[in-house]
Amino acid sequence: MRKLLLLQITHYMRNLLGCTAALLLALTAGKGRAQDGSLDTSFDPGTGAGNSVLAIAMQDDGKILVGGMFYSYNGSNCSPLVRLQANGSLDPTFNVGGAGPNEQVNSIMIQPDGRIVIGGWFTTYNGVGRKYVARLNSNGSLDASFDPGQGPDGRLSCAVLQPDGRLVIGGEFQNVNGSARRYVARLTSDGTLDASWNPANGGAGGIVTALALQADGRILLGGEFWNYGGLDRVRIARANPDGSADAGFNAGDVPFPTTSSLSVAPELIMVQPDGKIIVGGAFMNYVSTHSGVVRLNADGSVDATFGNGPGTNSGLYSGVFSGSLQADGKVILGGGFSSINGESRDGIARLGVDGSADSDFDPGSGIVTGSGPRILCMTAAPGNRYLIGGTFNSYNGISRNRIARINADAAVDMEETQQGDEALLLAPNPAHNGAWLSVGSKGVREVALLNAHGQVVRHMALSGGAENIWLDTQDLGPGFYMVRLFKDDASFRLGRLMVE
């Protein structure tokens, strides 16, 4: 019976293993692979977006949501939110007959049920009042069940979706629906203000520009602030699950010692499965030694083991503004830099697990960097690729206006995942309250469970190894999750778990 069950699970897993929106897996059966960093010419946006692309998100059906400052795409008039086919052409079935957002879209998040949450500078959607935040149905129509009322009284810069459907927002506001919330707040799943999430002193002491969710429910914030929740916190802080300031996270008194307040706010925060934190921005000397990118330990201190150089070249536009975590532990970063950790790279680069520049990832001439061209957003795409958006007009010498897709060979492909020395088995799958993860032998050092947005929603560090591990899924929303397992010998396995 057990053997039959394992065979059924193995068959199920082979059918399910694929690519989530933020994890890179090769879907090709053969070994022929495109060059790392090369342009994917099968994605052809024509003349592309008419202005900056600021947000990209992948739907489960392979279609692509794109938001920004543009009002045209490939010569056709449009709102600042469009949906593309997998080949880069406009999808005419999205928001049919609707006017869309009336102004800039800065963030796009897709819920497990397929509904879409957007944030930005808009005040209406399809002619209906929605100040700076709205939720859409999967076809692009407005979801009237999500109603923030008066909403925030200032524009949204960033947002992060929690597994329970609540939404943390950051930006330029000081009130939300009439209640004091300084620059950061949390909304319930129906859009109303979550009164239970209320940091001391109303929130942050300045504009919040970046947010990231940890597996334990705590939230990292970056921005132009000098305090958060009653504690002195310069440019970066961490909130407890109830919104209060986490006193155990402290990056120091002045982690960004510079005279230019415009060049210091973090624009990117990513949490790795081991709890370490990648921070990117246009800062020039984080704790006097790091430019553009730095990795922090879980307590906010600098991880001195990450990086073999000074980071990016200095300059207001030369920082890191976007990125993605690969399943093999490597990090892809985008921005306006022309070099990173001693390697010449124009706008996009990949770093190894130790932070050193990965010379195997070669974008050629990349984007033409300078005072304007930057990669401002990035997301993993099916077929072992990345979508990038920003203010660039070409990629490696080929015309691509503000959006492109690139090849980025991952360290683990489908064949290697299925035929490893030990199978990664999950049962039951689909799961209701949880699932057992079986690896067949000891030697597992950590396990991470990631949602469709690439956010780590569970992380377990294991001492002494384990053969069977229980993954609790009771408070997770329905949908697909990626299970990533690291072994003592630094190898890893991937699996996909469906939660009902």
Residue pairs with C-beta under 8 A, 6 or more apart in sequence:
5 427
6 425
6 427
9 425
9 426
9 427
9 429
10 423
10 425
12 429
13 423
13 424
13 425
13 426
13 429
13 495
13 496
14 418
16 429
16 480
16 496
16 498
17 25
17 414
17 417
17 418
17 494
17 495
17 496
18 25
18 27
18 382
18 496
19 25
19 27
19 380
19 381
19 382
19 383
19 384
20 380
20 450
20 452
20 454
20 480
20 482
20 496
21 57
21 58
21 110
21 379
21 380
21 452
21 453
21 454
22 324
22 325
22 379
22 380
22 450
22 452
22 453
22 454
22 455
23 325
23 326
23 327
23 380
23 450
23 454
23 482
23 484
23 494
24 324
24 326
24 327
24 380
24 384
24 386
24 408
24 410
25 327
25 384
25 410
25 412
25 413
25 414
25 417
25 494
26 33
26 383
26 384
26 409
26 410
26 412
26 413
26 414
27 382
27 383
27 384
27 414
28 383
28 384
28 413
28 414
29 414
29 415
33 384
33 407
33 409
34 40
34 384
34 407
34 409
35 362
35 407
35 409
36 350
36 360
36 361
36 362
36 407
36 408
36 409
37 348
37 350
37 361
37 362
37 363
37 364
37 366
37 406
37 407
37 408
38 362
38 363
38 364
38 396
38 406
38 407
39 395
39 396
39 398
39 400
39 404
39 405
39 406
39 407
40 385
40 404
40 405
40 406
40 407
41 398
42 87
42 405
43 86
43 87
43 88
43 385
43 387
43 404
43 405
44 87
44 88
44 89
45 73
45 74
45 84
45 88
45 89
45 400
45 401
45 403
45 404
46 74
46 75
46 88
46 89
47 74
47 75
47 401
48 73
48 74
48 400
48 401
48 402
48 403
49 66
49 68
49 70
49 72
49 73
49 389
49 401
49 402
49 403
50 70
50 71
50 72
50 73
50 401
51 68
51 69
51 70
51 71
51 402
52 68
52 69
52 70
52 376
52 390
52 391
52 402
53 66
53 67
53 68
53 70
53 376
53 377
53 389
53 390
53 402
53 403
54 67
54 68
54 69
54 104
54 105
54 106
54 107
54 120
54 376
54 377
54 389
55 65
55 66
55 67
55 68
55 105
55 106
55 107
55 108
55 118
55 377
55 389
56 64
56 65
56 66
56 67
56 108
56 377
56 378
56 379
56 387
56 388
56 389
56 403
57 64
57 65
57 108
57 109
57 110
57 116
57 379
58 64
58 65
58 110
58 379
58 380
58 381
58 382
58 387
59 65
59 83
59 110
59 114
59 138
60 110
60 114
60 452
62 86
62 382
63 83
63 84
63 85
63 86
63 91
63 94
64 83
64 84
64 85
64 86
64 381
64 387
65 81
65 82
65 83
65 84
65 108
65 110
65 116
66 73
66 81
66 82
66 83
66 84
66 389
66 403
67 80
67 81
67 82
67 101
67 104
67 105
67 106
67 107
67 108
67 118
67 120
68 80
68 104
68 105
68 389
68 402
69 80
69 104
70 78
70 80
70 402
71 77
71 78
71 79
71 80
72 78
73 82
73 90
74 89
74 90
76 90
78 90
78 100
79 95
79 99
79 100
79 101
79 102
80 100
80 101
80 103
80 104
80 105
80 120
80 122
81 95
81 100
81 101
81 105
81 108
81 118
81 140
82 90
82 91
82 94
83 90
83 91
83 93
83 94
83 95
83 140
84 90
84 91
85 91
86 382
88 403
88 405
93 139
94 139
94 140
95 126
95 136
95 139
95 140
95 141
96 139
96 140
98 125
98 126
98 140
98 141
98 142
99 124
99 125
99 126
99 127
100 125
100 126
100 140
101 118
101 120
101 122
101 124
101 125
101 134
102 122
102 123
102 124
102 125
103 120
103 121
103 122
103 123
104 120
104 121
104 122
105 118
105 119
105 120
105 121
105 122
106 119
106 120
106 121
106 156
106 157
106 158
107 118
107 119
107 120
107 156
107 158
107 159
108 116
108 117
108 118
109 116
109 117
109 118
109 159
109 160
109 161
109 167
109 453
110 116
110 117
110 452
110 453
111 117
111 161
111 165
111 477
112 451
112 452
112 477
112 478
112 479
113 477
113 478
113 479
114 138
115 135
115 136
115 137
115 138
115 143
116 135
116 136
116 137
116 138
116 140
117 133
117 134
117 135
117 136
117 146
117 159
117 161
117 167
118 125
118 133
118 134
118 135
118 136
119 132
119 133
119 156
119 158
119 159
119 169
119 171
120 132
120 155
120 156
121 132
121 155
121 156
122 130
122 132
122 134
123 129
123 130
123 131
123 132
124 130
125 134
125 136
125 142
126 141
126 142
128 142
128 144
130 142
130 148
130 151
131 148
131 150
131 151
131 152
131 153
132 151
132 152
132 154
132 155
132 156
132 171
132 173
133 148
133 151
133 152
133 156
133 159
133 167
133 169
133 187
133 191
134 142
134 143
134 146
134 148
135 142
135 143
135 145
135 146
135 191
136 142
136 143
137 143
145 190
146 189
146 190
146 191
147 190
147 191
147 192
148 176
148 177
148 187
148 191
148 192
148 193
149 177
149 178
149 191
149 192
150 176
150 177
150 178
151 176
151 177
152 169
152 171
152 173
152 175
152 176
152 177
152 181
152 185
153 173
153 174
153 175
153 176
154 171
154 172
154 173
154 174
155 171
155 172
155 173
156 169
156 170
156 171
156 172
156 173
157 170
157 171
157 172
157 207
157 208
157 209
157 210
157 223
158 169
158 170
158 171
158 208
158 209
158 210
158 211
159 167
159 168
159 169
159 170
159 211
160 167
160 168
160 211
160 212
160 213
160 219
160 455
161 167
161 213
161 453
162 168
162 213
162 217
163 451
163 455
163 457
163 475
163 476
163 477
164 189
164 475
164 477
165 188
165 189
165 477
166 186
166 187
166 188
166 189
166 194
166 197
167 186
167 187
167 189
168 184
168 185
168 186
168 187
168 197
168 211
168 213
168 219
169 176
169 184
169 185
169 186
169 187
170 183
170 184
170 204
170 207
170 208
170 209
170 210
170 211
170 221
170 223
171 183
171 207
171 208
172 183
172 207
173 181
173 183
173 185
174 180
174 181
174 182
174 183
174 202
175 181
176 185
176 187
176 193
177 192
177 193
179 193
179 195
180 202
181 193
181 198
181 202
181 203
182 201
182 202
182 203
182 204
182 205
183 203
183 204
183 205
183 206
183 207
183 208
183 223
183 225
184 199
184 203
184 204
184 208
184 211
184 221
184 239
185 193
185 194
185 197
185 203
186 193
186 194
186 197
186 243
187 193
187 194
188 194
196 242
196 243
197 242
197 243
198 243
199 228
199 229
199 230
199 239
199 243
199 244
199 245
200 229
200 230
200 244
200 245
201 227
201 229
201 230
203 228
203 229
204 221
204 223
204 225
204 227
204 228
204 229
204 237
205 225
205 226
205 227
205 228
206 223
206 224
206 225
206 226
207 223
207 224
207 225
207 265
208 221
208 222
208 223
208 225
209 222
209 223
209 224
209 265
209 266
209 267
210 220
210 221
210 222
210 223
210 265
210 266
210 267
210 268
210 269
210 281
211 219
211 220
211 221
211 222
211 269
212 219
212 220
212 269
212 270
212 271
212 277
212 455
213 219
213 220
213 271
213 455
214 220
214 238
214 271
214 275
214 456
215 271
215 275
215 448
215 449
215 456
215 457
215 458
215 459
216 241
216 459
217 241
218 238
218 239
218 240
218 241
218 246
219 238
219 239
219 241
220 236
220 237
220 238
220 239
220 269
220 271
220 277
221 228
221 236
221 237
221 238
221 239
221 269
222 235
222 236
222 265
222 266
222 267
222 269
222 279
222 281
223 235
223 265
223 266
224 235
224 261
224 264
224 265
225 233
225 234
225 235
225 237
226 232
226 233
226 234
226 235
227 233
228 237
228 239
228 245
229 237
229 239
229 243
229 244
229 245
230 245
231 237
231 245
231 247
232 253
233 245
233 250
233 251
234 251
234 252
234 253
234 254
234 255
234 256
235 251
235 255
235 256
235 264
235 265
235 266
235 283
236 251
236 255
236 266
236 269
236 279
236 300
237 245
237 246
237 249
238 245
238 246
238 248
238 249
238 300
239 245
239 246
240 246
248 299
249 298
249 299
249 300
250 299
250 300
251 287
251 296
251 300
251 301
252 287
252 300
252 301
255 286
255 287
256 264
256 283
256 285
256 286
257 285
257 288
258 264
258 283
258 284
258 285
260 316
262 282
262 316
263 282
263 283
263 284
263 316
263 319
264 281
264 282
264 283
264 284
265 281
265 282
265 283
266 279
266 280
266 281
266 283
267 280
267 281
267 282
267 319
267 320
267 321
267 322
268 278
268 279
268 280
268 281
268 320
268 321
268 322
268 323
268 333
269 277
269 278
269 279
269 280
270 277
270 278
270 323
270 324
270 325
270 331
271 277
271 278
271 455
271 456
272 278
272 325
272 329
272 456
273 446
273 448
273 450
273 456
273 459
273 484
273 486
274 446
274 459
274 461
275 298
275 459
276 295
276 296
276 297
276 298
276 303
276 306
277 295
277 296
277 297
277 298
278 293
278 294
278 295
278 323
278 325
278 331
279 286
279 293
279 294
279 295
279 296
280 292
280 293
280 319
280 320
280 321
280 322
280 323
280 333
280 335
281 292
281 319
281 320
281 321
282 292
282 315
282 316
282 317
282 318
282 319
282 321
282 336
283 290
283 291
283 292
283 319
284 291
284 292
284 314
284 315
285 291
286 294
286 302
287 294
287 302
289 302
289 310
290 302
290 307
290 310
290 311
291 310
291 311
291 312
291 313
291 314
291 319
292 311
292 312
292 313
292 318
292 319
292 320
292 335
292 337
292 340
293 307
293 311
293 312
293 319
293 320
293 333
293 340
293 351
294 302
294 303
294 306
294 307
294 311
295 302
295 303
295 306
295 307
295 355
296 302
296 303
297 303
305 354
305 355
306 354
306 355
307 341
307 351
307 354
307 355
307 356
308 341
308 342
308 354
308 355
308 356
308 357
309 340
309 341
309 342
309 356
309 357
310 341
311 340
311 341
312 318
312 319
312 320
312 335
312 337
312 339
312 340
313 337
313 338
313 339
313 340
315 336
317 336
317 369
317 370
317 371
317 372
317 374
318 335
318 336
318 337
318 338
318 369
319 335
319 336
319 337
320 333
320 334
320 335
320 337
321 334
321 335
321 336
321 374
321 375
321 376
321 390
322 333
322 334
322 335
322 375
322 376
322 377
322 378
322 388
322 390
323 331
323 332
323 333
323 334
323 378
324 331
324 332
324 378
324 379
324 380
324 386
324 454
325 331
325 454
326 332
326 350
326 408
326 410
326 411
327 410
327 411
327 412
327 482
327 484
327 492
327 494
328 353
328 410
328 411
328 412
328 492
329 353
329 492
330 350
330 351
330 352
330 353
330 358
330 411
331 350
331 351
332 348
332 349
332 350
332 351
332 361
332 378
332 386
332 408
333 340
333 348
333 349
333 350
333 351
334 347
334 348
334 374
334 375
334 376
334 377
334 378
334 388
334 390
335 347
335 348
335 374
335 375
336 347
336 369
336 370
336 373
336 374
336 375
337 345
337 346
337 347
337 349
337 369
338 344
338 345
338 346
338 347
338 369
339 345
340 349
340 351
340 357
341 351
341 355
341 356
341 357
342 357
343 349
343 357
343 359
345 357
345 363
345 366
346 363
346 365
346 366
346 367
346 368
346 369
347 363
347 366
347 367
347 369
347 373
347 374
347 375
347 392
348 363
348 366
348 367
348 375
348 388
348 406
349 357
349 358
349 361
349 363
350 357
350 358
350 360
350 361
350 408
351 357
351 358
352 358
361 408
363 395
363 396
363 406
364 396
364 397
365 396
365 397
366 395
366 396
367 373
367 374
367 375
367 390
367 392
367 393
367 394
367 395
368 392
368 393
368 394
372 391
373 390
373 391
373 392
373 393
374 390
374 391
374 392
375 388
375 389
375 390
375 392
376 389
376 390
376 391
377 388
377 389
377 390
378 386
378 387
378 388
378 389
379 386
379 387
380 386
380 387
380 454
381 387
381 405
384 407
384 408
384 409
384 410
384 413
385 405
385 406
385 407
385 408
386 405
386 406
386 408
387 403
387 404
387 405
388 403
388 404
388 405
388 406
389 402
389 403
390 402
391 402
392 400
392 401
392 402
392 404
393 399
393 400
393 401
393 402
394 400
395 404
395 406
412 492
412 494
417 424
417 493
417 494
420 491
420 493
422 439
422 440
422 441
422 493
423 440
424 437
424 439
424 483
424 485
424 493
424 494
424 495
425 437
425 438
425 439
425 440
425 495
426 435
426 436
426 437
426 438
426 471
426 483
426 495
426 497
427 435
427 436
427 438
428 435
429 435
429 497
429 498
430 497
430 498
430 499
430 500
431 471
431 473
431 497
431 498
431 499
431 500
432 473
432 499
432 500
433 472
433 473
433 474
434 470
434 471
434 472
434 473
434 474
435 470
435 471
435 473
435 497
436 468
436 469
436 470
436 471
437 447
437 468
437 469
437 470
437 471
437 483
437 485
437 495
438 467
438 468
438 469
439 466
439 467
439 468
439 469
439 485
439 487
439 493
440 467
441 467
442 464
442 465
442 466
442 467
443 465
443 487
443 488
443 489
444 462
444 465
444 466
444 469
444 485
444 486
444 487
444 488
445 461
445 462
445 465
445 486
445 487
445 488
446 459
446 460
446 461
446 462
446 485
446 486
447 458
447 459
447 460
447 462
447 469
447 471
447 483
447 484
447 485
447 486
448 456
448 458
448 459
448 460
448 483
448 484
448 485
449 456
449 457
449 458
449 459
449 471
449 481
449 482
449 483
449 484
449 497
450 456
450 457
450 481
450 482
450 483
450 484
451 457
451 476
451 479
451 481
452 479
452 480
452 481
457 476
457 481
458 471
458 472
460 469
462 469
465 488
471 483
471 497
473 481
473 497
473 499
476 499
477 499
478 499
478 500
479 498
479 499
480 496
480 497
480 498
480 499
481 496
481 497
481 498
481 499
482 494
482 495
482 496
482 497
483 494
483 495
483 496
483 497
484 492
484 493
484 494
485 492
485 493
485 494
485 495
486 492
487 493
